[in-house]
Amino acid sequence: MDAFTAGLVQRIRATESDLTRARETGDEFLVEVEQSELDDLRRLASEHGVQVELGGARV
């Protein structure tokens, strides 16, 4: 796994964790922010051939 892919996978996992935490605390604004970030990261992964599954990335 190259550095770009590893970094992207790490960012996706961290953002998924942050999104879960935001949902658990009921912070609707933060949920929207984290969901947007996750959508952007998944789009970036797709554009670079990194396969992503819900709950993590498959490399």
N, CA, C and O atoms as a Maestro MAE file, in Angstrom:
{
 s_m_m2io_version
 :::
 2.0.0
}

f_m_ct {
 s_m_title
 :::
 protein
 m_atom[236] {
  # First column is atom index #
  i_m_mmod_type
  r_m_x_coord
  r_m_y_coord
  r_m_z_coord
  i_m_residue_number
  s_m_chain_name
  s_m_pdb_residue_name
  s_m_pdb_atom_name
  i_m_atomic_number
  :::
  1 25 0.853 -1.170 0.000 1 A "MET " " N  " 7
  2 3 0.000 0.000 0.000 1 A "MET " " CA " 6
  3 2 0.900 1.235 0.000 1 A "MET " " C  " 6
  4 15 1.812 1.355 0.818 1 A "MET " " O  " 8
  5 25 0.631 2.136 -0.919 2 A "ASP " " N  " 7
  6 3 1.451 3.344 -0.986 2 A "ASP " " CA " 6
  7 2 0.990 4.368 0.057 2 A "ASP " " C  " 6
  8 15 -0.055 4.200 0.686 2 A "ASP " " O  " 8
  9 25 1.770 5.411 0.226 3 A "ALA " " N  " 7
  10 3 1.495 6.412 1.262 3 A "ALA " " CA " 6
  11 2 0.166 7.129 1.027 3 A "ALA " " C  " 6
  12 15 -0.558 7.416 1.981 3 A "ALA " " O  " 8
  13 25 -0.157 7.418 -0.222 4 A "PHE " " N  " 7
  14 3 -1.427 8.093 -0.529 4 A "PHE " " CA " 6
  15 2 -2.602 7.230 -0.095 4 A "PHE " " C  " 6
  16 15 -3.515 7.709 0.577 4 A "PHE " " O  " 8
  17 25 -2.579 5.953 -0.479 5 A "THR " " N  " 7
  18 3 -3.671 5.044 -0.135 5 A "THR " " CA " 6
  19 2 -3.772 4.866 1.370 5 A "THR " " C  " 6
  20 15 -4.868 4.905 1.929 5 A "THR " " O  " 8
  21 25 -2.643 4.673 2.025 6 A "ALA " " N  " 7
  22 3 -2.650 4.496 3.480 6 A "ALA " " CA " 6
  23 2 -3.213 5.731 4.174 6 A "ALA " " C  " 6
  24 15 -4.010 5.616 5.106 6 A "ALA " " O  " 8
  25 25 -2.801 6.905 3.722 7 A "GLY " " N  " 7
  26 3 -3.314 8.143 4.313 7 A "GLY " " CA " 6
  27 2 -4.796 8.318 4.089 7 A "GLY " " C  " 6
  28 15 -5.520 8.762 4.980 7 A "GLY " " O  " 8
  29 25 -5.251 7.966 2.893 8 A "LEU " " N  " 7
  30 3 -6.666 8.077 2.576 8 A "LEU " " CA " 6
  31 2 -7.494 7.114 3.419 8 A "LEU " " C  " 6
  32 15 -8.543 7.488 3.944 8 A "LEU " " O  " 8
  33 25 -7.029 5.889 3.548 9 A "VAL " " N  " 7
  34 3 -7.714 4.895 4.380 9 A "VAL " " CA " 6
  35 2 -7.783 5.390 5.822 9 A "VAL " " C  " 6
  36 15 -8.823 5.275 6.471 9 A "VAL " " O  " 8
  37 25 -6.687 5.936 6.321 10 A "GLN " " N  " 7
  38 3 -6.649 6.437 7.691 10 A "GLN " " CA " 6
  39 2 -7.647 7.583 7.876 10 A "GLN " " C  " 6
  40 15 -8.357 7.633 8.880 10 A "GLN " " O  " 8
  41 25 -7.699 8.495 6.917 11 A "ARG " " N  " 7
  42 3 -8.631 9.628 7.004 11 A "ARG " " CA " 6
  43 2 -10.084 9.159 6.947 11 A "ARG " " C  " 6
  44 15 -10.937 9.695 7.654 11 A "ARG " " O  " 8
  45 25 -10.368 8.161 6.110 12 A "ILE " " N  " 7
  46 3 -11.731 7.628 6.019 12 A "ILE " " CA " 6
  47 2 -12.135 7.008 7.347 12 A "ILE " " C  " 6
  48 15 -13.230 7.266 7.846 12 A "ILE " " O  " 8
  49 25 -11.274 6.206 7.912 13 A "ARG " " N  " 7
  50 3 -11.597 5.550 9.192 13 A "ARG " " CA " 6
  51 2 -11.784 6.578 10.306 13 A "ARG " " C  " 6
  52 15 -12.699 6.448 11.120 13 A "ARG " " O  " 8
  53 25 -10.938 7.584 10.348 14 A "ALA " " N  " 7
  54 3 -11.061 8.620 11.382 14 A "ALA " " CA " 6
  55 2 -12.362 9.406 11.214 14 A "ALA " " C  " 6
  56 15 -13.035 9.725 12.194 14 A "ALA " " O  " 8
  57 25 -12.705 9.713 9.972 15 A "THR " " N  " 7
  58 3 -13.923 10.468 9.710 15 A "THR " " CA " 6
  59 2 -15.150 9.638 10.044 15 A "THR " " C  " 6
  60 15 -16.126 10.165 10.578 15 A "THR " " O  " 8
  61 25 -15.115 8.346 9.739 16 A "GLU " " N  " 7
  62 3 -16.228 7.464 10.112 16 A "GLU " " CA " 6
  63 2 -16.402 7.436 11.626 16 A "GLU " " C  " 6
  64 15 -17.526 7.461 12.127 16 A "GLU " " O  " 8
  65 25 -15.299 7.384 12.345 17 A "SER " " N  " 7
  66 3 -15.351 7.394 13.808 17 A "SER " " CA " 6
  67 2 -15.920 8.714 14.326 17 A "SER " " C  " 6
  68 15 -16.754 8.724 15.231 17 A "SER " " O  " 8
  69 25 -15.469 9.815 13.754 18 A "ASP " " N  " 7
  70 3 -15.981 11.133 14.155 18 A "ASP " " CA " 6
  71 2 -17.469 11.265 13.846 18 A "ASP " " C  " 6
  72 15 -18.215 11.861 14.623 18 A "ASP " " O  " 8
  73 25 -17.899 10.718 12.728 19 A "LEU " " N  " 7
  74 3 -19.309 10.756 12.348 19 A "LEU " " CA " 6
  75 2 -20.147 9.954 13.335 19 A "LEU " " C  " 6
  76 15 -21.220 10.399 13.744 19 A "LEU " " O  " 8
  77 25 -19.675 8.796 13.712 20 A "THR " " N  " 7
  78 3 -20.385 7.974 14.692 20 A "THR " " CA " 6
  79 2 -20.522 8.720 16.016 20 A "THR " " C  " 6
  80 15 -21.591 8.733 16.626 20 A "THR " " O  " 8
  81 25 -19.435 9.335 16.449 21 A "ARG " " N  " 7
  82 3 -19.456 10.082 17.706 21 A "ARG " " CA " 6
  83 2 -20.434 11.258 17.637 21 A "ARG " " C  " 6
  84 15 -21.157 11.525 18.596 21 A "ARG " " O  " 8
  85 25 -20.454 11.954 16.505 22 A "ALA " " N  " 7
  86 3 -21.376 13.084 16.335 22 A "ALA " " CA " 6
  87 2 -22.822 12.611 16.389 22 A "ALA " " C  " 6
  88 15 -23.674 13.268 16.988 22 A "ALA " " O  " 8
  89 25 -23.096 11.480 15.768 23 A "ARG " " N  " 7
  90 3 -24.459 10.925 15.812 23 A "ARG " " CA " 6
  91 2 -24.842 10.537 17.232 23 A "ARG " " C  " 6
  92 15 -25.964 10.795 17.670 23 A "ARG " " O  " 8
  93 25 -23.913 9.920 17.950 24 A "GLU " " N  " 7
  94 3 -24.183 9.477 19.317 24 A "GLU " " CA " 6
  95 2 -24.464 10.646 20.256 24 A "GLU " " C  " 6
  96 15 -25.264 10.525 21.184 24 A "GLU " " O  " 8
  97 25 -23.806 11.773 20.015 25 A "THR " " N  " 7
  98 3 -24.009 12.940 20.882 25 A "THR " " CA " 6
  99 2 -25.150 13.825 20.417 25 A "THR " " C  " 6
  100 15 -25.524 14.774 21.106 25 A "THR " " O  " 8
  101 25 -25.708 13.519 19.245 26 A "GLY " " N  " 7
  102 3 -26.840 14.292 18.748 26 A "GLY " " CA " 6
  103 2 -26.470 15.639 18.152 26 A "GLY " " C  " 6
  104 15 -27.321 16.521 18.043 26 A "GLY " " O  " 8
  105 25 -25.219 15.810 17.768 27 A "ASP " " N  " 7
  106 3 -24.763 17.068 17.190 27 A "ASP " " CA " 6
  107 2 -25.046 17.057 15.689 27 A "ASP " " C  " 6
  108 15 -24.216 16.615 14.894 27 A "ASP " " O  " 8
  109 25 -26.214 17.542 15.314 28 A "GLU " " N  " 7
  110 3 -26.664 17.468 13.925 28 A "GLU " " CA " 6
  111 2 -25.757 18.252 12.966 28 A "GLU " " C  " 6
  112 15 -25.508 17.809 11.845 28 A "GLU " " O  " 8
  113 25 -25.273 19.398 13.402 29 A "PHE " " N  " 7
  114 3 -24.378 20.176 12.549 29 A "PHE " " CA " 6
  115 2 -23.098 19.394 12.264 29 A "PHE " " C  " 6
  116 15 -22.661 19.299 11.117 29 A "PHE " " O  " 8
  117 25 -22.508 18.840 13.309 30 A "LEU " " N  " 7
  118 3 -21.282 18.064 13.139 30 A "LEU " " CA " 6
  119 2 -21.531 16.813 12.298 30 A "LEU " " C  " 6
  120 15 -20.661 16.401 11.531 30 A "LEU " " O  " 8
  121 25 -22.702 16.210 12.433 31 A "VAL " " N  " 7
  122 3 -23.049 15.063 11.593 31 A "VAL " " CA " 6
  123 2 -22.982 15.465 10.123 31 A "VAL " " C  " 6
  124 15 -22.418 14.743 9.301 31 A "VAL " " O  " 8
  125 25 -23.556 16.615 9.798 32 A "GLU " " N  " 7
  126 3 -23.548 17.084 8.407 32 A "GLU " " CA " 6
  127 2 -22.128 17.353 7.918 32 A "GLU " " C  " 6
  128 15 -21.776 17.009 6.790 32 A "GLU " " O  " 8
  129 25 -21.322 17.968 8.770 33 A "VAL " " N  " 7
  130 3 -19.931 18.268 8.403 33 A "VAL " " CA " 6
  131 2 -19.155 16.981 8.156 33 A "VAL " " C  " 6
  132 15 -18.478 16.844 7.137 33 A "VAL " " O  " 8
  133 25 -19.254 16.046 9.081 34 A "GLU " " N  " 7
  134 3 -18.498 14.792 8.961 34 A "GLU " " CA " 6
  135 2 -18.997 13.961 7.783 34 A "GLU " " C  " 6
  136 15 -18.199 13.321 7.098 34 A "GLU " " O  " 8
  137 25 -20.314 13.963 7.538 35 A "GLN " " N  " 7
  138 3 -20.845 13.209 6.412 35 A "GLN " " CA " 6
  139 2 -20.346 13.789 5.092 35 A "GLN " " C  " 6
  140 15 -20.018 13.044 4.168 35 A "GLN " " O  " 8
  141 25 -20.289 15.104 5.003 36 A "SER " " N  " 7
  142 3 -19.766 15.754 3.796 36 A "SER " " CA " 6
  143 2 -18.301 15.399 3.585 36 A "SER " " C  " 6
  144 15 -17.874 15.116 2.465 36 A "SER " " O  " 8
  145 25 -17.537 15.417 4.669 37 A "GLU " " N  " 7
  146 3 -16.115 15.060 4.580 37 A "GLU " " CA " 6
  147 2 -15.961 13.609 4.123 37 A "GLU " " C  " 6
  148 15 -15.119 13.304 3.278 37 A "GLU " " O  " 8
  149 25 -16.772 12.728 4.680 38 A "LEU " " N  " 7
  150 3 -16.703 11.323 4.311 38 A "LEU " " CA " 6
  151 2 -17.081 11.127 2.839 38 A "LEU " " C  " 6
  152 15 -16.435 10.358 2.127 38 A "LEU " " O  " 8
  153 25 -18.108 11.811 2.395 39 A "ASP " " N  " 7
  154 3 -18.504 11.733 0.983 39 A "ASP " " CA " 6
  155 2 -17.360 12.184 0.074 39 A "ASP " " C  " 6
  156 15 -17.086 11.551 -0.945 39 A "ASP " " O  " 8
  157 25 -16.698 13.275 0.444 40 A "ASP " " N  " 7
  158 3 -15.569 13.775 -0.345 40 A "ASP " " CA " 6
  159 2 -14.411 12.780 -0.368 40 A "ASP " " C  " 6
  160 15 -13.795 12.560 -1.411 40 A "ASP " " O  " 8
  161 25 -14.122 12.186 0.776 41 A "LEU " " N  " 7
  162 3 -13.032 11.210 0.836 41 A "LEU " " CA " 6
  163 2 -13.351 9.975 0.002 41 A "LEU " " C  " 6
  164 15 -12.472 9.437 -0.672 41 A "LEU " " O  " 8
  165 25 -14.593 9.527 0.043 42 A "ARG " " N  " 7
  166 3 -14.988 8.360 -0.752 42 A "ARG " " CA " 6
  167 2 -14.920 8.676 -2.243 42 A "ARG " " C  " 6
  168 15 -14.521 7.828 -3.042 42 A "ARG " " O  " 8
  169 25 -15.310 9.899 -2.620 43 A "ARG " " N  " 7
  170 3 -15.211 10.311 -4.022 43 A "ARG " " CA " 6
  171 2 -13.744 10.309 -4.457 43 A "ARG " " C  " 6
  172 15 -13.408 9.818 -5.535 43 A "ARG " " O  " 8
  173 25 -12.883 10.858 -3.613 44 A "LEU " " N  " 7
  174 3 -11.457 10.898 -3.910 44 A "LEU " " CA " 6
  175 2 -10.897 9.478 -4.046 44 A "LEU " " C  " 6
  176 15 -10.109 9.197 -4.949 44 A "LEU " " O  " 8
  177 25 -11.308 8.604 -3.154 45 A "ALA " " N  " 7
  178 3 -10.861 7.210 -3.230 45 A "ALA " " CA " 6
  179 2 -11.297 6.583 -4.548 45 A "ALA " " C  " 6
  180 15 -10.512 5.906 -5.212 45 A "ALA " " O  " 8
  181 25 -12.534 6.808 -4.916 46 A "SER " " N  " 7
  182 3 -13.053 6.254 -6.168 46 A "SER " " CA " 6
  183 2 -12.276 6.770 -7.371 46 A "SER " " C  " 6
  184 15 -11.956 6.010 -8.285 46 A "SER " " O  " 8
  185 25 -11.978 8.052 -7.369 47 A "GLU " " N  " 7
  186 3 -11.234 8.647 -8.486 47 A "GLU " " CA " 6
  187 2 -9.827 8.076 -8.628 47 A "GLU " " C  " 6
  188 15 -9.233 8.129 -9.705 47 A "GLU " " O  " 8
  189 25 -9.298 7.529 -7.531 48 A "HIS " " N  " 7
  190 3 -7.933 6.998 -7.549 48 A "HIS " " CA " 6
  191 2 -7.887 5.477 -7.441 48 A "HIS " " C  " 6
  192 15 -6.835 4.893 -7.180 48 A "HIS " " O  " 8
  193 25 -9.040 4.845 -7.646 49 A "GLY " " N  " 7
  194 3 -9.080 3.391 -7.689 49 A "GLY " " CA " 6
  195 2 -8.963 2.693 -6.349 49 A "GLY " " C  " 6
  196 15 -8.642 1.506 -6.305 49 A "GLY " " O  " 8
  197 25 -9.215 3.398 -5.252 50 A "VAL " " N  " 7
  198 3 -9.191 2.795 -3.917 50 A "VAL " " CA " 6
  199 2 -10.624 2.388 -3.608 50 A "VAL " " C  " 6
  200 15 -11.512 3.235 -3.507 50 A "VAL " " O  " 8
  201 25 -10.844 1.067 -3.457 51 A "GLN " " N  " 7
  202 3 -12.181 0.576 -3.181 51 A "GLN " " CA " 6
  203 2 -12.522 0.785 -1.708 51 A "GLN " " C  " 6
  204 15 -11.751 0.425 -0.818 51 A "GLN " " O  " 8
  205 25 -13.699 1.376 -1.471 52 A "VAL " " N  " 7
  206 3 -14.105 1.706 -0.108 52 A "VAL " " CA " 6
  207 2 -15.429 1.037 0.184 52 A "VAL " " C  " 6
  208 15 -16.344 1.042 -0.640 52 A "VAL " " O  " 8
  209 25 -15.515 0.459 1.375 53 A "GLU " " N  " 7
  210 3 -16.752 -0.150 1.851 53 A "GLU " " CA " 6
  211 2 -17.231 0.633 3.064 53 A "GLU " " C  " 6
  212 15 -16.445 1.325 3.710 53 A "GLU " " O  " 8
  213 25 -18.507 0.526 3.371 54 A "LEU " " N  " 7
  214 3 -19.018 1.144 4.593 54 A "LEU " " CA " 6
  215 2 -18.273 0.539 5.772 54 A "LEU " " C  " 6
  216 15 -18.064 -0.672 5.834 54 A "LEU " " O  " 8
  217 25 -17.880 1.383 6.693 55 A "GLY " " N  " 7
  218 3 -17.174 0.910 7.864 55 A "GLY " " CA " 6
  219 2 -15.680 0.733 7.671 55 A "GLY " " C  " 6
  220 15 -15.012 0.181 8.546 55 A "GLY " " O  " 8
  221 25 -15.146 1.180 6.564 56 A "GLY " " N  " 7
  222 3 -13.701 1.048 6.363 56 A "GLY " " CA " 6
  223 2 -13.357 0.988 4.891 56 A "GLY " " C  " 6
  224 15 -14.230 1.038 4.024 56 A "GLY " " O  " 8
  225 25 -12.106 0.882 4.635 57 A "ALA " " N  " 7
  226 3 -11.651 0.846 3.249 57 A "ALA " " CA " 6
  227 2 -11.091 -0.523 2.928 57 A "ALA " " C  " 6
  228 15 -10.433 -1.153 3.755 57 A "ALA " " O  " 8
  229 25 -11.359 -0.967 1.728 58 A "ARG " " N  " 7
  230 3 -10.790 -2.218 1.240 58 A "ARG " " CA " 6
  231 2 -9.759 -1.817 0.191 58 A "ARG " " C  " 6
  232 15 -10.082 -1.121 -0.771 58 A "ARG " " O  " 8
  233 25 -8.555 -2.245 0.376 59 A "VAL " " N  " 7
  234 3 -7.478 -1.842 -0.526 59 A "VAL " " CA " 6
  235 2 -7.085 -2.988 -1.424 59 A "VAL " " C  " 6
  236 15 -6.190 -2.842 -2.256 59 A "VAL " " O  " 8
  :::
 }
 m_bond[235] {
  # First column is bond index #
  i_m_from
  i_m_to
  i_m_order
  :::
  1 1 2 1
  2 2 3 1
  3 3 4 2
  4 3 5 1
  5 5 6 1
  6 6 7 1
  7 7 8 2
  8 7 9 1
  9 9 10 1
  10 10 11 1
  11 11 12 2
  12 11 13 1
  13 13 14 1
  14 14 15 1
  15 15 16 2
  16 15 17 1
  17 17 18 1
  18 18 19 1
  19 19 20 2
  20 19 21 1
  21 21 22 1
  22 22 23 1
  23 23 24 2
  24 23 25 1
  25 25 26 1
  26 26 27 1
  27 27 28 2
  28 27 29 1
  29 29 30 1
  30 30 31 1
  31 31 32 2
  32 31 33 1
  33 33 34 1
  34 34 35 1
  35 35 36 2
  36 35 37 1
  37 37 38 1
  38 38 39 1
  39 39 40 2
  40 39 41 1
  41 41 42 1
  42 42 43 1
  43 43 44 2
  44 43 45 1
  45 45 46 1
  46 46 47 1
  47 47 48 2
  48 47 49 1
  49 49 50 1
  50 50 51 1
  51 51 52 2
  52 51 53 1
  53 53 54 1
  54 54 55 1
  55 55 56 2
  56 55 57 1
  57 57 58 1
  58 58 59 1
  59 59 60 2
  60 59 61 1
  61 61 62 1
  62 62 63 1
  63 63 64 2
  64 63 65 1
  65 65 66 1
  66 66 67 1
  67 67 68 2
  68 67 69 1
  69 69 70 1
  70 70 71 1
  71 71 72 2
  72 71 73 1
  73 73 74 1
  74 74 75 1
  75 75 76 2
  76 75 77 1
  77 77 78 1
  78 78 79 1
  79 79 80 2
  80 79 81 1
  81 81 82 1
  82 82 83 1
  83 83 84 2
  84 83 85 1
  85 85 86 1
  86 86 87 1
  87 87 88 2
  88 87 89 1
  89 89 90 1
  90 90 91 1
  91 91 92 2
  92 91 93 1
  93 93 94 1
  94 94 95 1
  95 95 96 2
  96 95 97 1
  97 97 98 1
  98 98 99 1
  99 99 100 2
  100 99 101 1
  101 101 102 1
  102 102 103 1
  103 103 104 2
  104 103 105 1
  105 105 106 1
  106 106 107 1
  107 107 108 2
  108 107 109 1
  109 109 110 1
  110 110 111 1
  111 111 112 2
  112 111 113 1
  113 113 114 1
  114 114 115 1
  115 115 116 2
  116 115 117 1
  117 117 118 1
  118 118 119 1
  119 119 120 2
  120 119 121 1
  121 121 122 1
  122 122 123 1
  123 123 124 2
  124 123 125 1
  125 125 126 1
  126 126 127 1
  127 127 128 2
  128 127 129 1
  129 129 130 1
  130 130 131 1
  131 131 132 2
  132 131 133 1
  133 133 134 1
  134 134 135 1
  135 135 136 2
  136 135 137 1
  137 137 138 1
  138 138 139 1
  139 139 140 2
  140 139 141 1
  141 141 142 1
  142 142 143 1
  143 143 144 2
  144 143 145 1
  145 145 146 1
  146 146 147 1
  147 147 148 2
  148 147 149 1
  149 149 150 1
  150 150 151 1
  151 151 152 2
  152 151 153 1
  153 153 154 1
  154 154 155 1
  155 155 156 2
  156 155 157 1
  157 157 158 1
  158 158 159 1
  159 159 160 2
  160 159 161 1
  161 161 162 1
  162 162 163 1
  163 163 164 2
  164 163 165 1
  165 165 166 1
  166 166 167 1
  167 167 168 2
  168 167 169 1
  169 169 170 1
  170 170 171 1
  171 171 172 2
  172 171 173 1
  173 173 174 1
  174 174 175 1
  175 175 176 2
  176 175 177 1
  177 177 178 1
  178 178 179 1
  179 179 180 2
  180 179 181 1
  181 181 182 1
  182 182 183 1
  183 183 184 2
  184 183 185 1
  185 185 186 1
  186 186 187 1
  187 187 188 2
  188 187 189 1
  189 189 190 1
  190 190 191 1
  191 191 192 2
  192 191 193 1
  193 193 194 1
  194 194 195 1
  195 195 196 2
  196 195 197 1
  197 197 198 1
  198 198 199 1
  199 199 200 2
  200 199 201 1
  201 201 202 1
  202 202 203 1
  203 203 204 2
  204 203 205 1
  205 205 206 1
  206 206 207 1
  207 207 208 2
  208 207 209 1
  209 209 210 1
  210 210 211 1
  211 211 212 2
  212 211 213 1
  213 213 214 1
  214 214 215 1
  215 215 216 2
  216 215 217 1
  217 217 218 1
  218 218 219 1
  219 219 220 2
  220 219 221 1
  221 221 222 1
  222 222 223 1
  223 223 224 2
  224 223 225 1
  225 225 226 1
  226 226 227 1
  227 227 228 2
  228 227 229 1
  229 229 230 1
  230 230 231 1
  231 231 232 2
  232 231 233 1
  233 233 234 1
  234 234 235 1
  235 235 236 2
  :::
 }
}
